[in-house]
Amino acid sequence: MRFDTIVIGGGLSGLVSAIECARAGQKTAVVSAGQSALHFWSGSFELLGNIDGRPVIDNPLGRLGELSEDHPYRKIGEEKLRELLGKVPGIISDAGLKCTGSLDRNHLRLTPLGFLKPAWLTLGDYVSFAADQPLPWKKVALVNIYSYLDFYPRFLEYGLKKRGVECTISNVNIPQLDTLRKSTTEMRATNMSRILTDSAVDALAAEVDKAAKGADAVIMPAILGIYSDAPVERLRNRVSVPVWFVPTTPASVPGVRCQLSLRDLFIRLGGEFLPGDTVKGGYFEKNRLRRIHTVNLGEMPLEADNFIISTGSFFGHGLIADMERIYEPVFGLDLNVTGGRTEWYRKDFYASQPYMSYGVVTDSCFRPSRKGETVENLYATGALLAGFNALKEGSGAGITLATALHAASSLT
Ligand SMILES: Cc1cc2nc3c(=O)[nH]c(=O)nc-3n(C[C@H](O)[C@H](O)[C@H](O)COP(=O)(O)OP(=O)(O)OC[C@H]3O[C@@H](n4cnc5c(N)ncnc54)[C@H](O)[C@@H]3O)c2cc1C
């Protein structure tokens, strides 16, 4: 099979670059092995929320000079970043999702543990606040589902109380969810969201409305709307005060929704999505990648003019660490790893860990190299890249999206 562009990895990065290639009329395929970081998504895209441990609110893109020279944002530059990231709300909206936020000023999102963290874009139904302003409520009803263990109202109460918001905590139940309670492992947000449609939403809304008495707003775990906004809208229309959501521990309902929505947009644009398959290697000729091989297709190669590799970091298995080495398993791409195992980490758990910044090294166009030679028709994007610590910087999705769009713009 032959394509204009083949994308390896179907997480946020791979899907967004593939969408842009397909939109430009390219015959595009995505080969995707399995779950991505989106399945753990908070409902917010981070851009740059922290520098040296201090939160960044105003003009995050004006702070690029404080990042290391090999940081992906520095390679792209402020002007081009604005242009590329400016496309993201449109892509999200084309996929059927609603986000709020601005490139000029971070807002604060409420984490499941009750902290407020800077974020760039947050899904419309999820709790977020303008920074430096009082919270809009005096009293909030924190409403959990009876026997659901992945939502922590006490932490949220603690966080909100510090900001002057009084909270009530209650658990509600509807018989439609009883079937999941037969096994404790089934009481998951994604499982509940499959049941919570139509009349089950109405029953839940009636219980939530009772629990909301006297409150300015309700905050609930994100257990609705895995396939569309309809159950969320239905519940909101039946509760007498505004209802907001906080993400839960994985699997994340907004994350699965985002993954499926982006995948469906790619397919609507004519893209070929090959799920559950793993690229195991490729054939190179004169510094160009000619074809790749996958586990499922065996000897049948996939050929393309250009390739994008978006296989993620350690979490996505884009990087592998064993006792002796860290390596990129598909093509053996060059990495920025220095030293032996004891230099990969610091004993202080909370310190900035060196391994978090490991990844594939590239030229200024995000083309990686093998044994020092740039591969001319291969682009690396997203969490696979070297030179940043997404956790410490609060920059994961911004880098992922910017590099994905940069690669797509180089090819279209
Ligand atoms: C648990 C977790 C939660 C996060 N939450 C947030 C958040 O809420 N907000 C935020 O801004 N950032 C978050 N981040 C940062 C995150 O890294 C980025 O936001 C982004 O989602 C990374 O996307 P990616 O596509 O580069 O990698 P991944 O999401 O890791 O996707 C890589 C994909 O490639 C596939 N793959 C790997 N190897 C192969 C192969 N050989 N062949 C085919 N497919 C392959 C994997 O199965 C996976 O589907 C989070 C990161 C992690 C690890």
The ligand as an ORCA input file, in Angstrom:
! r2SCAN-3c Opt
* xyz 0 1
  C      -0.367      9.959     31.594
  C      -0.191     11.283     30.923
  C      -1.187     12.258     31.030
  C      -1.028     13.496     30.394
  N      -2.008     14.445     30.534
  C      -1.846     15.646     29.943
  C      -2.865     16.651     30.067
  O      -3.896     16.442     30.707
  N      -2.662     17.860     29.462
  C      -1.514     18.104     28.745
  O      -1.362     19.211     28.236
  N      -0.555     17.173     28.609
  C      -0.690     15.959     29.181
  N       0.294     15.003     29.044
  C       1.458     15.288     28.215
  C       1.315     14.453     26.902
  O       2.555     13.854     26.682
  C       0.866     15.231     25.683
  O      -0.192     16.081     26.000
  C       0.396     14.376     24.489
  O      -0.878     13.794     24.686
  C       1.397     13.354     23.990
  O       0.933     12.913     22.754
  P       1.807     12.032     21.736
  O       0.903     11.745     20.585
  O       3.104     12.682     21.449
  O       2.174     10.683     22.530
  P       1.239      9.516     23.110
  O      -0.017     10.067     23.617
  O       2.089      8.726     24.024
  O       0.854      8.626     21.835
  C       1.766      7.776     21.199
  C       0.980      6.742     20.413
  O       1.869      6.032     19.580
  C       1.562      4.645     19.656
  N       2.768      3.862     19.307
  C       3.919      3.737     20.042
  N       4.798      2.956     19.372
  C       4.176      2.600     18.190
  C       4.582      1.798     17.089
  N       5.794      1.216     17.037
  N       3.707      1.633     16.065
  C       2.476      2.220     16.096
  N       2.050      3.003     17.123
  C       2.896      3.186     18.158
  C       1.115      4.453     21.108
  O       0.366      3.267     21.241
  C       0.289      5.715     21.319
  O      -1.037      5.518     20.868
  C       0.156     13.768     29.654
  C       1.144     12.773     29.551
  C       0.976     11.554     30.171
  C       2.066     10.517     30.035
*
